[in-house]
Amino acid sequence: MTEVLPSLAGILLFLLPGLGLTELIPPLRTLPLPRRLGYSFLLGLTAVAGALYIGSHLFGLPLRRMEILAVAAVMVGVGLSSLGWGKGRRSGLPQPRATPWVIGEGTRWHRATVALLAFISLGLFADAVTNPVTGWDGRMIWSAQARYLRAAGTVDAPVLREARWFVSHPRYPLLLPVAQAAVSELVGADEDRHVFRAVYAMFFPALLLILWDGAVRWAGAPAARLACLAAAGSSAFTFWQDGGAASAYSDLPLGCLTGAALVLLLRSRRSVAGAVTAGIFLAGAVLSKNEGTLLAFFIPLAAVPLLLRRQDRRRQAARLLAAVIPPLLALAFLASWRAGIPNRYDEGYTGFVTLGTFWPGAVTRIPLLARLALRQMLSWDPWAAFWWIAPPALAVGWRGLRGRRCPLAMTLILAAAAPLAIAWGAYSVHWNPATLLRVTWTRFLLQGSLPFLLLLALTLRDLLLSRKLARNSH
């Protein structure tokens, strides 16, 4: 139990600055607090860890307690000052009202769902404060690099920049290891303590809250509840040690960041500030994982058909540009940081990806790899019944994807499929694709999980509506 208070402090290190920053963003400021918390946590982590990452490399900012607190305090202060300034500036003008959590929240089904999801989230927190990290990559890559950064006090640690040291994947983006190092440094934790695990556990409730925000808006409360329960019923999202919230992998965080960016970009169609915030989430994706760069630029591209259908096309084009600028800047920074790091002990996909190797592998390997992928999806560990239920629900509730929801559905399909396309590209050129698929396929599915769950909510809406109509007809 000695880890409880330090773990809570680690969560608050990102949650409080995120809450402050959301005061600057009208689409988030007007949300009720529960739905706002998911965005706040992601925004705070991206802003605080990103500022430390950039400040350390470009300006020599030490990764030490006082500097970490100063960065977080500035963001909290900016939010609080903007709250008072905004109220004074807008006095006398009609204000947007925070929408209620959801219509019908007082029902026993809603209360039971919230209680169950809260219980699972608390279980994740209990596991995080009790046990060390056991997932392979979480120990080998992210946690090891966090130790290097904390020991050196900089993201330009000599162990990364000197080729004589054995470091697995030394050029991997470091947003999550920086966050880990910041939490450990803040609370003065010893190297063997795992106080940072609670930060990873927070990605599960963040996923649920953002899923709820999008699903209740586009599919209604009953479908949103079922979609959240579907996610909670699979250990791939929760207690799976090789990618879920109980691990220290970056796949679920990447899925949360890109999913939040997509939801915010689509639901705040008149707000440039909302588009910039979506771009900040995409910048966080670039700084979280290698494939985050591809996803960060594909997400705005997937939203083009839906956003440009509106009459104010020029404004929507400006919003898309605003969403692309932050990940472009993040990519430029990442190139600067990587320039001083010799690459070693890495797969180095860019060195052997050519059209001559890609197309034959993409075609000839389909029969074998498709069987392996399907077998993994239908296995009880870690997916439980998720892939036994979700595809039939999509097939039966396809009417929910028609009509005015068709452009939204197409955007969600493209966003959910993007990580799988990246995976298939890697499998097509890898020298041992079957082994690579066994250890990465579920993680790629997690990266595209938020848009897929929103798509599932749309089909569940149709099923629930059909059932209601059938009941009323009798």
C-alpha positions as CSV (number, residue, x, y, z in Angstrom):
1,M,0.0,0.0,0.0
2,T,3.0,2.3,0.1
3,E,2.6,2.8,-3.6
4,V,-0.9,4.3,-3.4
5,L,-0.2,7.9,-2.7
6,P,2.8,8.2,-5.0
7,S,0.8,6.5,-7.8
8,L,-2.0,9.0,-7.3
9,A,0.5,11.8,-7.4
10,G,1.7,10.5,-10.7
11,I,-1.8,10.5,-12.2
12,L,-2.4,14.0,-10.9
13,L,0.9,15.2,-12.5
14,F,-0.9,14.9,-15.8
15,L,-4.6,15.1,-15.0
16,L,-4.4,18.6,-13.3
17,P,-2.5,20.3,-16.0
18,G,-4.8,18.7,-18.5
19,L,-7.9,20.0,-16.7
20,G,-6.3,23.4,-16.7
21,L,-5.5,23.3,-20.4
22,T,-9.0,22.3,-21.3
23,E,-10.2,25.7,-20.1
24,L,-8.6,27.1,-23.2
25,I,-10.6,24.8,-25.5
26,P,-14.3,25.6,-26.0
27,P,-15.4,22.1,-27.2
28,L,-13.8,20.5,-24.1
29,R,-14.6,23.4,-21.6
30,T,-18.3,22.9,-22.1
31,L,-18.3,19.2,-21.4
32,P,-19.4,17.9,-18.0
33,L,-16.6,16.9,-15.8
34,P,-16.8,13.1,-16.2
35,R,-16.6,13.2,-20.0
36,R,-13.9,15.9,-19.8
37,L,-11.5,13.8,-17.6
38,G,-10.5,11.4,-20.4
39,Y,-9.4,14.2,-22.7
40,S,-7.8,16.0,-19.8
41,F,-5.6,13.1,-18.8
42,L,-4.4,12.6,-22.4
43,L,-3.9,16.3,-23.0
44,G,-2.0,16.7,-19.7
45,L,0.3,13.7,-20.4
46,T,1.0,14.9,-24.0
47,A,1.6,18.5,-22.9
48,V,3.7,17.8,-19.8
49,A,5.8,14.9,-21.1
50,G,6.0,16.5,-24.5
51,A,7.3,19.8,-23.0
52,L,9.9,17.9,-20.9
53,Y,10.9,15.9,-24.0
54,I,11.3,19.0,-26.2
55,G,12.7,21.2,-23.5
56,S,15.3,18.6,-22.5
57,H,16.6,18.1,-26.1
58,L,16.4,21.7,-27.4
59,F,17.1,23.8,-24.3
60,G,18.9,21.4,-21.9
61,L,15.9,21.4,-19.4
62,P,16.9,18.9,-16.7
63,L,14.4,16.1,-16.0
64,R,14.4,16.9,-12.3
65,R,11.7,17.4,-9.7
66,M,11.6,21.2,-9.6
67,E,11.6,21.5,-13.4
68,I,8.9,18.9,-13.7
69,L,6.8,20.6,-11.1
70,A,7.4,24.0,-12.8
71,V,6.2,22.7,-16.2
72,A,3.0,21.2,-14.7
73,A,2.4,24.3,-12.5
74,V,2.6,26.6,-15.5
75,M,-0.1,24.6,-17.4
76,V,-2.4,24.5,-14.4
77,G,-1.9,28.3,-13.9
78,V,-2.6,29.0,-17.5
79,G,-5.9,27.1,-17.2
80,L,-6.9,28.8,-14.0
81,S,-6.0,32.3,-15.3
82,S,-7.9,31.7,-18.5
83,L,-10.9,30.6,-16.5
84,G,-11.1,33.9,-14.7
85,W,-10.2,36.0,-17.8
86,G,-12.7,34.2,-19.9
87,K,-15.5,34.8,-17.5
88,G,-14.8,38.5,-17.4
89,R,-14.4,38.9,-21.1
90,R,-17.6,37.0,-21.9
91,S,-19.8,38.6,-19.2
92,G,-23.2,39.6,-20.5
93,L,-22.9,37.2,-23.5
94,P,-24.9,34.0,-23.8
95,Q,-22.7,31.0,-22.8
96,P,-22.8,27.5,-24.2
97,R,-24.1,25.2,-21.5
98,A,-22.4,22.0,-20.5
99,T,-24.4,19.2,-22.0
100,P,-25.7,16.6,-19.5
101,W,-23.8,13.4,-19.1
102,V,-26.5,11.6,-21.0
103,I,-30.2,11.4,-21.3
104,G,-31.5,8.8,-18.9
105,E,-28.4,8.6,-16.7
106,G,-30.5,8.0,-13.7
107,T,-31.7,4.6,-14.9
108,R,-30.6,1.6,-12.9
109,W,-28.9,0.2,-16.1
110,H,-26.7,3.3,-16.3
111,R,-25.8,3.2,-12.7
112,A,-25.0,-0.5,-12.8
113,T,-22.8,0.1,-15.9
114,V,-20.9,3.0,-14.3
115,A,-20.4,0.9,-11.1
116,L,-19.0,-2.1,-13.0
117,L,-16.6,0.0,-15.2
118,A,-15.4,1.9,-12.1
119,F,-14.9,-1.4,-10.3
120,I,-12.7,-2.7,-13.2
121,S,-10.8,0.6,-13.3
122,L,-10.1,0.4,-9.6
123,G,-9.0,-3.2,-10.0
124,L,-6.5,-2.0,-12.6
125,F,-5.2,0.6,-10.1
126,A,-5.0,-2.0,-7.4
127,D,-2.9,-4.2,-9.6
128,A,-0.7,-1.2,-10.6
129,V,0.1,-0.3,-7.0
130,T,0.7,-4.0,-6.0
131,N,2.7,-5.7,-8.7
132,P,5.7,-4.8,-10.9
133,V,5.7,-4.7,-14.6
134,T,5.7,-8.2,-16.1
135,G,5.2,-7.6,-19.9
136,W,8.3,-8.2,-22.0
137,D,8.5,-4.9,-24.0
138,G,7.4,-2.9,-21.0
139,R,10.4,-4.0,-19.1
140,M,12.9,-4.3,-22.0
141,I,12.1,-1.0,-23.8
142,W,9.9,1.6,-22.1
143,S,10.9,1.0,-18.5
144,A,14.6,0.5,-19.3
145,Q,14.7,3.8,-21.3
146,A,12.8,5.6,-18.6
147,R,15.7,4.6,-16.2
148,Y,18.3,5.8,-18.6
149,L,16.6,9.2,-18.9
150,R,16.1,9.6,-15.2
151,A,19.7,8.6,-14.4
152,A,21.1,11.1,-17.0
153,G,18.5,13.8,-16.3
154,T,18.1,14.3,-20.1
155,V,16.5,12.7,-23.1
156,D,19.9,12.9,-24.7
157,A,21.3,10.2,-22.4
158,P,24.9,9.1,-23.3
159,V,23.7,5.5,-23.3
160,L,21.5,6.3,-26.2
161,R,23.9,8.4,-28.1
162,E,27.0,6.2,-27.8
163,A,26.9,3.2,-30.1
164,R,29.1,1.1,-27.8
165,W,26.2,0.5,-25.4
166,F,23.6,-2.3,-26.0
167,V,20.2,-0.6,-26.1
168,S,17.2,-2.2,-27.7
169,H,15.5,0.2,-30.1
170,P,17.4,3.3,-29.0
171,R,15.6,5.6,-31.5
172,Y,12.1,4.7,-30.4
173,P,10.0,7.9,-29.6
174,L,10.2,8.6,-25.8
175,L,7.0,10.3,-24.8
176,L,5.9,7.4,-22.5
177,P,9.4,6.8,-21.0
178,V,9.6,10.6,-20.3
179,A,6.3,10.4,-18.5
180,Q,7.5,7.3,-16.5
181,A,10.7,9.1,-15.6
182,A,8.8,12.2,-14.6
183,V,6.5,10.3,-12.2
184,S,9.4,8.4,-10.6
185,E,11.5,11.6,-10.2
186,L,8.5,13.5,-8.8
187,V,7.9,11.1,-6.0
188,G,11.5,10.2,-5.4
189,A,10.9,6.5,-6.2
190,D,13.7,4.0,-6.2
191,E,14.6,2.3,-9.4
192,D,12.7,-0.9,-8.4
193,R,9.5,0.8,-7.5
194,H,6.6,0.8,-10.0
195,V,4.7,3.9,-9.2
196,F,4.5,4.8,-12.9
197,R,2.2,1.8,-13.6
198,A,-0.9,3.8,-12.4
199,V,-0.4,6.2,-15.3
200,Y,-0.7,3.3,-17.8
201,A,-3.7,2.0,-15.9
202,M,-5.4,5.4,-16.4
203,F,-5.5,4.8,-20.2
204,F,-8.4,2.4,-19.8
205,P,-10.8,4.8,-18.1
206,A,-9.6,7.5,-20.5
207,L,-10.5,5.1,-23.4
208,L,-14.0,4.5,-21.9
209,L,-14.7,8.2,-21.3
210,I,-13.7,9.2,-24.9
211,L,-15.6,6.3,-26.3
212,W,-18.7,7.4,-24.2
213,D,-18.4,10.9,-25.5
214,G,-18.4,9.9,-29.1
215,A,-20.8,7.0,-28.8
216,V,-23.5,8.8,-26.8
217,R,-23.4,11.6,-29.3
218,W,-23.7,9.5,-32.4
219,A,-25.4,6.3,-31.3
220,G,-27.2,7.2,-28.0
221,A,-26.8,6.1,-24.4
222,P,-27.9,2.4,-24.6
223,A,-25.5,1.7,-27.5
224,A,-22.8,3.6,-25.8
225,R,-23.2,1.5,-22.6
226,L,-23.0,-1.7,-24.6
227,A,-19.9,-0.5,-26.4
228,C,-18.1,0.3,-23.2
229,L,-19.1,-3.0,-21.7
230,A,-17.7,-4.8,-24.8
231,A,-14.4,-3.1,-24.2
232,A,-14.4,-3.9,-20.5
233,G,-15.3,-7.5,-21.1
234,S,-12.0,-8.2,-22.9
235,S,-8.7,-8.4,-21.0
236,A,-6.9,-7.2,-24.1
237,F,-7.9,-3.7,-23.0
238,T,-7.4,-4.3,-19.3
239,F,-5.3,-6.9,-17.6
240,W,-3.4,-8.3,-20.6
241,Q,0.3,-7.9,-19.7
242,D,1.5,-7.6,-23.3
243,G,-0.4,-4.4,-24.3
244,G,-3.4,-3.8,-22.1
245,A,-3.7,-1.1,-19.4
246,A,-2.1,-3.3,-16.9
247,S,1.1,-3.4,-19.0
248,A,3.7,-0.7,-19.8
249,Y,3.3,-0.9,-23.5
250,S,2.5,2.1,-25.7
251,D,-0.1,0.5,-28.0
252,L,-3.2,1.3,-25.9
253,P,-1.9,4.9,-25.2
254,L,-1.3,5.3,-29.0
255,G,-4.9,4.0,-29.6
256,C,-6.3,6.5,-27.1
257,L,-4.4,9.5,-28.6
258,T,-5.3,8.8,-32.2
259,G,-8.9,7.9,-31.2
260,A,-9.3,11.0,-29.1
261,A,-8.0,13.1,-32.0
262,L,-10.5,11.6,-34.4
263,V,-13.5,12.0,-32.0
264,L,-12.5,15.7,-31.2
265,L,-11.9,16.5,-34.8
266,L,-15.3,15.2,-35.9
267,R,-17.4,16.4,-32.9
268,S,-16.1,20.0,-32.9
269,R,-16.6,20.8,-36.5
270,R,-16.8,24.5,-36.1
271,S,-13.9,24.9,-33.6
272,V,-10.4,25.6,-34.8
273,A,-9.2,25.2,-31.2
274,G,-10.7,21.7,-31.2
275,A,-8.8,20.9,-34.4
276,V,-5.5,22.2,-32.8
277,T,-6.1,20.1,-29.8
278,A,-6.7,17.1,-32.0
279,G,-3.4,17.9,-33.6
280,I,-1.7,18.0,-30.2
281,F,-3.0,14.4,-29.6
282,L,-1.7,13.4,-33.0
283,A,1.7,15.0,-32.1
284,G,1.6,12.8,-29.0
285,A,1.1,9.8,-31.2
286,V,4.2,10.7,-33.3
287,L,6.2,10.9,-30.1
288,S,4.8,7.7,-28.6
289,K,5.5,5.0,-31.2
290,N,7.1,4.6,-34.7
291,E,3.8,3.8,-36.4
292,G,2.3,6.8,-34.6
293,T,3.7,8.9,-37.4
294,L,1.8,7.1,-40.1
295,L,-1.4,7.1,-38.0
296,A,-1.1,10.8,-37.1
297,F,-1.3,11.9,-40.7
298,F,-3.8,9.3,-41.8
299,I,-6.4,10.3,-39.2
300,P,-7.0,13.8,-40.7
301,L,-7.0,12.2,-44.1
302,A,-9.7,9.7,-43.0
303,A,-11.8,12.7,-41.8
304,V,-11.7,14.6,-45.1
305,P,-14.8,13.0,-46.7
306,L,-17.0,13.7,-43.7
307,L,-15.7,17.2,-42.9
308,L,-15.7,18.5,-46.5
309,R,-19.3,17.5,-47.0
310,R,-20.3,20.6,-44.9
311,Q,-21.1,23.8,-46.6
312,D,-18.3,25.7,-44.9
313,R,-15.6,23.8,-46.8
314,R,-13.0,26.5,-46.5
315,R,-13.3,26.5,-42.7
316,Q,-13.1,22.7,-42.5
317,A,-10.0,22.8,-44.8
318,A,-8.5,25.3,-42.3
319,R,-9.3,23.0,-39.4
320,L,-7.7,20.0,-41.1
321,L,-4.6,22.1,-41.7
322,A,-4.6,23.1,-38.0
323,A,-4.8,19.5,-37.0
324,V,-1.8,18.5,-39.3
325,I,0.6,21.3,-38.1
326,P,1.3,19.9,-34.6
327,P,2.3,16.4,-35.8
328,L,4.5,17.9,-38.5
329,L,6.3,19.9,-35.8
330,A,6.6,16.8,-33.7
331,L,8.0,14.9,-36.6
332,A,10.6,17.6,-37.2
333,F,11.6,17.5,-33.5
334,L,11.8,13.7,-33.6
335,A,14.2,13.9,-36.5
336,S,16.4,16.3,-34.6
337,W,16.4,14.1,-31.5
338,R,17.2,11.0,-33.5
339,A,20.0,12.7,-35.5
340,G,22.5,12.1,-32.6
341,I,21.5,8.5,-31.9
342,P,23.2,5.6,-33.9
343,N,20.6,3.0,-34.7
344,R,21.4,-0.5,-33.5
345,Y,19.6,-3.6,-32.3
346,D,16.4,-2.6,-34.2
347,E,14.5,-4.2,-37.1
348,G,15.1,-1.2,-39.3
349,Y,12.1,-1.7,-41.6
350,T,13.0,1.4,-43.6
351,G,16.1,-0.3,-44.8
352,F,14.5,-3.2,-46.5
353,V,11.0,-1.9,-47.5
354,T,10.9,-1.8,-51.3
355,L,8.1,-2.4,-53.8
356,G,10.0,-5.4,-55.0
357,T,9.8,-7.0,-51.6
358,F,6.4,-5.6,-50.4
359,W,4.0,-6.7,-53.1
360,P,5.0,-10.4,-53.4
361,G,5.0,-10.8,-49.6
362,A,1.6,-8.9,-49.2
363,V,0.0,-11.4,-51.6
364,T,1.7,-14.7,-51.0
365,R,1.6,-14.6,-47.2
366,I,-2.1,-13.8,-47.0
367,P,-3.4,-17.4,-46.6
368,L,-1.0,-18.3,-43.7
369,L,-1.1,-15.0,-41.9
370,A,-4.9,-14.6,-42.2
371,R,-5.4,-17.9,-40.5
372,L,-3.0,-16.9,-37.7
373,A,-4.6,-13.5,-37.2
374,L,-8.1,-15.0,-37.1
375,R,-7.0,-17.7,-34.6
376,Q,-5.5,-15.1,-32.3
377,M,-8.6,-12.9,-32.5
378,L,-10.9,-15.8,-31.6
379,S,-8.8,-17.1,-28.7
380,W,-10.2,-16.5,-25.3
381,D,-6.9,-15.0,-24.0
382,P,-6.9,-12.1,-24.3
383,W,-10.0,-11.2,-26.3
384,A,-12.6,-13.4,-24.5
385,A,-15.8,-13.3,-26.6
386,F,-15.1,-9.9,-28.2
387,W,-14.5,-11.1,-31.7
388,W,-17.2,-13.8,-31.5
389,I,-19.7,-11.0,-30.8
390,A,-18.5,-7.9,-32.6
391,P,-18.5,-9.1,-36.2
392,P,-22.0,-10.6,-36.1
393,A,-23.3,-7.4,-34.5
394,L,-21.8,-5.4,-37.3
395,A,-23.3,-7.8,-39.9
396,V,-26.8,-7.7,-38.3
397,G,-26.8,-4.0,-37.5
398,W,-25.4,-2.7,-40.8
399,R,-28.4,-0.5,-41.3
400,G,-27.0,1.7,-38.6
401,L,-24.2,2.6,-41.0
402,R,-26.4,3.8,-43.8
403,G,-28.0,7.1,-44.6
404,R,-26.7,10.2,-42.9
405,R,-24.4,8.2,-40.8
406,C,-22.6,6.6,-43.8
407,P,-19.8,9.2,-44.1
408,L,-19.1,8.9,-40.3
409,A,-19.1,5.1,-40.6
410,M,-16.6,5.3,-43.5
411,T,-14.3,7.5,-41.6
412,L,-14.4,5.2,-38.6
413,I,-13.8,2.1,-40.8
414,L,-10.7,3.8,-42.4
415,A,-9.4,4.9,-39.0
416,A,-9.8,1.4,-37.5
417,A,-8.2,-0.3,-40.5
418,A,-5.2,2.0,-40.7
419,P,-3.1,0.2,-37.9
420,L,-3.9,-3.1,-39.5
421,A,-2.7,-1.9,-42.9
422,I,0.6,-0.8,-41.2
423,A,0.8,-4.3,-39.6
424,W,0.3,-6.0,-42.9
425,G,3.0,-3.9,-44.5
426,A,5.4,-5.0,-41.8
427,Y,4.4,-8.7,-42.1
428,S,4.9,-8.5,-45.9
429,V,8.6,-7.7,-45.7
430,H,9.6,-9.2,-42.4
431,W,11.9,-12.3,-42.5
432,N,9.7,-14.2,-40.0
433,P,6.2,-12.8,-40.4
434,A,4.4,-15.6,-38.5
435,T,6.4,-14.9,-35.3
436,L,6.0,-11.2,-35.7
437,L,2.2,-11.5,-36.1
438,R,1.9,-13.6,-33.0
439,V,3.4,-10.9,-30.8
440,T,2.0,-7.8,-32.5
441,W,-1.4,-8.5,-34.1
442,T,-3.4,-7.9,-30.9
443,R,-1.4,-4.7,-30.2
444,F,-2.3,-3.3,-33.7
445,L,-5.9,-4.1,-33.0
446,L,-5.7,-2.1,-29.8
447,Q,-4.3,0.9,-31.8
448,G,-7.4,1.0,-33.9
449,S,-9.8,0.0,-31.1
450,L,-11.5,3.3,-30.4
451,P,-12.9,4.0,-33.9
452,F,-13.9,0.3,-34.1
453,L,-15.8,0.5,-30.9
454,L,-17.6,3.6,-32.1
455,L,-18.5,1.8,-35.3
456,L,-19.8,-1.1,-33.1
457,A,-21.9,1.4,-31.2
458,L,-23.5,2.6,-34.4
459,T,-24.6,-0.9,-35.3
460,L,-25.8,-1.6,-31.8
461,R,-28.0,1.5,-32.0
462,D,-29.7,-0.1,-35.0
463,L,-30.2,-3.4,-33.2
464,L,-31.6,-1.7,-30.2
465,L,-33.9,0.4,-32.3
466,S,-35.1,-2.6,-34.3
467,R,-35.8,-4.5,-31.1
468,K,-37.8,-1.5,-29.7
469,L,-39.8,-1.2,-32.8
470,A,-40.6,-4.9,-32.8
471,R,-41.7,-4.8,-29.2
472,N,-43.9,-1.8,-29.8
473,S,-45.5,-3.4,-32.9
474,H,-46.8,-6.2,-30.6
